[in-house]
Amino acid sequence: MTMPLHPTLTDLALRLALAFVAGVIIGMNREARGHTAGLRTTILVGLAAAIAMMQANILLEVGGKDADSFSVMDVLRFPLGVLTGVGFIGGGAILRRGDFVTGVTTAATLWVMTAIGLAFGGGQLALGTAGTVLTLITLQVLKQVDLWIPRTHHAILAISSANGVPPDLDALVQPLGYRWRFLGMQHDVERGRFVFSFELSWKQPDAAKPSVEILARISPRYDIERFDAISDKGPRP
């Protein structure tokens, strides 16, 4: 469907309704997962984009430059302005905690919701519907696929011993597929022990249950002071 020069009230109502429904479908997915930009935010972003595009559509017939005019009305600046504004909203949804960044998917969802709203607002109903379906598949179905993709995980391991010689973890952790990096050493004078800190890394799907096998291999030889698994949301005891 092409963008008509003179849309009727029925056309405009249908576009707004479809943009609203798309916002509800995608927003419910984000709301159910407890993300910052949930149902209302997603709906408002889609409606804003649709309204801006509809306004541009309505003003198409008055766009251009008359012979006695010194200015030109560029109606396509309306949707471009919406895209710029959503960029600021998406930037606010992205948070960084140390080396971990969250909210990127939320920002991308707002961005694609804007594009869907522009499609509906411009009368591209099939394109907007296809975009909604593909977005929902990406957020819902591919999330499950993403959980089974092996990715690198990290943990902080602190062990203690009576001597000041750093332990060699190669024989303990490498057979299990772990890598380690020495972080530092502290001397606990009161207990007369040395505490060694290491960063462990390994590959494992997020859907797999955490394994305690490595702790079972280390504990007979050293006292485990702490083991903090680090996820994309920060330390997890």
N, C-alpha and C positions, 0 to 999 in steps of 0.2 A: 504494500500500500504506500502510495506517495503522499507527501504532505500537501493537503489541499490549500488553496489560497484563501478560501472562505469557509473555514470549518463551522459546522452547525453546533448548536448547544448539545445535541446528542453526541456528536463526535467528541466534544470537549469533556462531557460527563463520562463517556466511555474511557477516555484516556486517563482521566483522574482516578477512576475506579480501578483500572488495571494497575496503575502505579501504586495505589493503596494496597491492593491485594498482593502485589509483588513484595512490597515492604513488609506486610504481615507475614508472608511465607518465610522470607529470609530473616526477618527480625525475630521470629519465634525460634528459629534455629540458634541464633546468637543469645537470645534470652534464656533458653533452656540450658545453655552451657555457662551461664553466669558471666558473660562478657560485658565490658563497660558500655559499649554501644549495643543496646538491646532492641526491643520491639519498637518503642516510640521513636528512638533516634533514627532507626533505619527507615521507618515510615516517613518521618519528616524530611529526611534527605531525599527520598524518592519523590515525594510530593513537591518539594522545592524545585527539583530538577525538571519535573513534568510541567509545573506552572511556568517556569522560566521559558521552556521550549514552546509551550502553548502561547505565551505572550509574544515570543518572536514570530510564531506562525501568524498570529492575528495582525501583527504590525508589518508583515511582509508587503502588504498592498500599499502601505504608506512609506516604505523604504525607498531610498534613492535620493537624488538631488534634483530639485526643480531648477528651471532656468534662472529664476531670480533669487535662488537660495545660496547661502554661503556655507552651509553645513550639510553633512551627509549622515543619515541615520543608519548605523550598522546594527541591525537587530540580532545578528548572531553573537553579539557581545554578551547578551543575556545568558545563554547556556555556558559560555566560556567563563563568565564570572562565577557561576555556580560551581564549576569544576575547580576554580581557584579557591573558593571558600571551603569546599570539602577537603581540599589539601590541608588547610589549617586545622580542621576538625580531626582529620586522620593523624596529623602530626601530634595532636594532643592525646590521642589514644595509644601512642607508642611510648612505652616506658622502658628504661634501662636500669637494671640493678647489677652493678659490677660488670661482669662480662656477659650477662644474659639480657636479651632484649625480648620484650613481650608486646603484644598488641599489633604486630605487623599484619596478621590476618584480619583483625578487626578493621584496621585502616583500609586494607585492600577491599574488604566487603563494602565499606561506605563508598569507596571509589566506584566499584562496579555497580552498586545500587544507584549511584548518580547517573551512570551511563544508561542503565535500564530505564530510569525515570525520563531521561532525555529522549530515549527511543519511543516510549509511550507518548510523551508529550508532543513529539513530532509526527505522531500518527503511524509510526513503524510498529504496529501491534505484533506482527509475527516475530520481528527481531527482538522486541522487548520480552515476549513470552519465551523465546528460545534462550535469551540471556538469563531469565529467571530460573528456568529449568536447569541449565548448565551450572549456574551458581549454586543452586541447592544440591546438585549432585557433587560438586566440588567440596562443599562444606560438610555434607552429611555422609556420602558414600566414601569419598576419598579419604575422609578422616579415619575411617576404619582401616583402609589400606595403609595409611601413613603410620598407624600404630604397629604394623608388622614389618616395617622397613628397619633393618638394623641401623642404629645410630650410635655415636660415641657418647658414653656416659662418663661422669667423673665423680670421684669421691675423695674426701680427705681422711687419711688413716693416721692415727697417732698411736704408737706403741712405746713401751718403756722396758728398760733393762737396767741391770746393776752396773754395767760397764759403759764406758763412753765411746765404744766403737760402733759406728752406724751399721745396722744389720744389712746384709745383702739379701734382698727380696727376690732375686732372680729365680732361685730354685723353688720358691714358694708360690709366686704369682704367675710366672710366665707359662707354666703348664696349663693354667686355667684360661689363658688368653688375655691376661691383664698386663698393662704396662705401668711402670711406676717412675716417679720423679721425686728426688729428695728435696724437701722444702726447708727444713731447719731442725735445730736441736735445742732443747732446754734442759737445764739441770735443776731437778727438784731436790733442794738441799735437805728439806725436812724428811723426805722419805729416802734420801740417798740413792736416787734413781735418775736416769737420763731418759727424757722423752723425745722421741724422734717423730717428725711429721713427714708424711709422704702424700703425693697426689697420685691416685690410681685412675686409670682410664681403661675402658673396655667397650666392646660393641655388643649391643643387645637391643631387640625390639622393645618399644615402650609397653607393648601388651604383655611381654613376658614378666613373670614374677621375679623379684629380686632374689638372687642366690646368696646364701650365707656360707657357701662352701669355702670361700677364701678365708673367712673368719675361722672356720674349723681347722684350716691348715696353719694359720698363724698362731692361734691361741695356745697350742701346746708348747711353743718355744718362747713367746713373748706375751707380756700383758698388754691387752688392747685398752688404750685409754679412751679412744673415740673413733667412730666410723660414721662420717656424715656423707650420705649420697647427695649429690648436687643435681637438681633438675633444672629445667628452664625457668622455674619459678623461685629458684634460690635454694639454700641448704635445706635438706630434709633429713631429720635424725632417723 
